[in-house]
Amino acid sequence: MSFLLKSMVSSQVKNLGLGGGEEVKKEDGAATDPAAAAGMTREEYEEYQRQVVEEKMERDATFAHKKAERASLRVHLRQKYRLPKSEQDENAIQMAGDDIDVPEELRKMVDRDAVEEEEKDSILGQIQNIQNMDMDTIKEKAQATFSEMKQAAEQKCLLM
């Protein structure tokens, strides 16, 4: 029993590298070749590295393009609602370099919202809103407004 316990503990200590066994030492002066470490030849490793760099450049270009599309949409919405311009968005569009336009799906959504807003702002839209309102409510609002105006005029005018 003690033999079994001793062999288990000593093997664990050897695995930890705390002594009790022979240690294999590597030469400190020898630089390890990354191609050899990856199990490739030098040419294969260089080709792999070139592909990695090309893929990263592609991802970065795609990301910049998407970022510019979003900035273009924000610029479009700022123009629509007459909000102040953002220099960050303009810089993102310029950095993309291409003629960036709002994506088709987003343009359709914005146009649909614009049509709905125009309908609400038109006279017909206002008439439809009046039809949906209760006449008693309208009468009460009109009387309240009239009485407020009358009170304000009485306070300002000495003759009334």
Buried (B, 14 or more C-beta within 10 A) or exposed (E): EEEEEEEEEEEEEBEEEEEBEEEEEEEEEEEEEEBEEEEBEEEEBEEEEEEEEEEEEEEEEEEBEEBBBBBBBBBBBBEEEEEEEEEEBEEBBEEBEEEBEBBEEBBEEBEEEEEEEEEEEEEEBEEEEEEEEEEEEEEEEEEEEEEEEEEEEEEEEEEE
